[in-house]
Amino acid sequence: MAKLIPYKPDTERKLGFRKVRKDIVDEAPPQLNLFRQEREVQILRHLDPFEKGLQLDEKNESLAEKLYLEAVRNSISVADAYCNLGIIYARRGETVKAIDSFTNALVKNPRHTEAHYNLANMYYDAGNYQLALTHYEVALRMEDIFPEIAYNLALTYLCLNRREDAIEALEKYLEMVEASDQDQARKLISLLQI
């Protein structure tokens, strides 16, 4: 008789947070730019606080946080700003502030896919798989072309001992991604079908 090995949530790769991004059009034609830094400063002057926060998010988290908070105060892309603030707090390990920010994003926009997805990630990390499941399912219903949701949903189903649902979510994930990104999901499916 084969020995069953229980699934442990921390042994599989959970796909990370998803930031809200907006396309910022750069009107200048591409060319050799000898004054790149000056140009970046000039571009930032014409952006709203949320867009400035986006530009600085990866480079200067604390300044991005201030800009997102300014965007919230000025009612500019409020749900998006709260969502990105939540990611900053989550990276810092400030779980309560992160959950609060994602929840505030949902208060402003109950159909905010990234906020549902990121909140689900927080609940998954905290071991609250039922709440994670709810938010992953809502996010997938709203945006069924977002493969990370399907993959993390499958992992959540595994944590809840719902093998068939996990296989179904992994198969959906396989439909959404390139062949080069399918190895991990295929391995999981083959292990679940034993």
N, C-alpha and C positions, 0 to 999 in steps of 0.2 A: 504494500500500500504506500502510495506517495505521501510525503509529508507536505502539508500546506504551510506556506510561509505567509504570515499576515502582511498586508500592505502597510508600510509606514510612510506617512505623508512626507517626511523630510528626506526620503531616499530618492524621490523623483524630482525632476526639474519642473518647478512651477514657473510659468512665464510671468514676467514682471509687469509693472505698472504701465499704463498707457496715458501719455500726456496729451492734452488738448493743444493742437497746433492750428495756426491760421497761415494761409499762404500770403506772404508779404512780397508784393511785386517790386522788383528793382528796375526802375525805368532806364538806367544807364546801360548802354551796350557793353557786352563783355570785351575787355581789352586789358592790356598790361596796366596794372594799377600801382603806380609808385606811391600813392598817397592813401593806401587802403584803410589805415587806422582813422585818418581824418574823415574819409568817406563814411565809415561805420558810425562815427559820432554824428555826422550830418544826417544820416538816415534815421538814427534814433530820435533826433529832435522832432521829427514829423510823425512819430507814432504815438498812439494812446498808451496809457500805463500798462494795459494788459500785453500789448504787442511788444513794448519795451521789456517787460518781464520775460516774455518768451525769448527774446534775443539774448538776454543775460542769464537765463535760467541755468544753463550748463556751466557758465563761467563764474558767476557770482551769485550763489544761492541766497545769501542774506539780502542783497539788493533786489533780486527778483522777488523775494518774499514781500519786501516793502512796496514794490510796484504792483504786485497782485492785490495787496491790501488797499492800495490807493485806487485801483480799478474797482474794487468792491465798494469803497466809499463813494466813488463817483458814478456808480451804476453802469460800469462798462464791462461787458462780457462777464457778468457776475458769476454765473454757474461755472464757466470755464476757469475763471480765476480761482474760485474755491477748489476746483478739482486739482489744478496744478499746485496750489498751496498744500493740499493733502499729500501730494507726492513728495514735496519738499519735507514735510513733517515726518512722513513715513521713512524717508531716507535717514533722517536724524534719529529715528527710534522713538519719536513722540507719537505713540499710537493713539492716544485719546484725541490729541489735536488733529491727527490725520483723519480719524473716523468722523470727528466733528466737521471737518472741512468737506469731506465727501458727502456727508449728510446735508450740509448747507447747500451744496451744489444741487442736490436732489430736491431740496425745498424750492429753490429757484426754478429748476427745470426737472420735473419728475421723470422725464424721458432722456436724461443725459446718460448716454451709453457708457462713456468713459468713467463717470462717477459710479455707476452701478458696478462696472468691471473692477475698478480700483477698490471699492468698498468690499466687494467679494474677496479680493486678494487679501485685504486686511483681516476679514473674518476667517479665511482659510488659514492664514498664518497663526491666528489666535486659537485655532482648533475648533471654531464654531462652524462646522461643516454645513449645518442646516441653513444658517443665514447666508453662508457663502453660496450654497446651492441656489437659494432664492434669487440672489443678485446676479449670479452667472446666467441663470435661466431667463431673467428679465432682459439682461443685456443681449443675450443671443437672439431673443425674440425681436428686439428692436434692430439689431444689426447682424444678420446671419452671414456676413462675409468677413467676419473678424475671427480668424482662426485661433487666436490665443484664448478666446472665450471657450470655444469647443474643447480645446486641450485641457484647460484648467477645470472645466466642467467634468470632464472624464475623470480627472484625478479626485475631484470632490465626490463623484459617484463611488469611486473605489474606497474612499474613506468611510462612506456610508454603506459599504458592502452591497452595492448595486452593480454587479458585474455586467449584466446585459445592457444597462443604461450607459455604463462606461464604454463598452465596445461600440455602441451606437454613436456616442459623442466622438470617439476616436475616428470612426469611419467618416463622420461629417468633417472632422479636422483634415483627414487625408484628401477629401474632395476639394478643400480650400487652399492647400499648399502645394508648392512645387515638389517634384519627386526627390530632390536633394534634401528636403526638410522632413521626410517621412519616416526615417529609420527608427527613431525613438517610439513613435506611435505604433508602427508595425510590430516592434518588439513587444510592446505592452499588449497589443491585441493577441499576439501568438501566446503569450503567457496566460492571458485570461481565458483562452479557449481550450486550455489543457484540462 
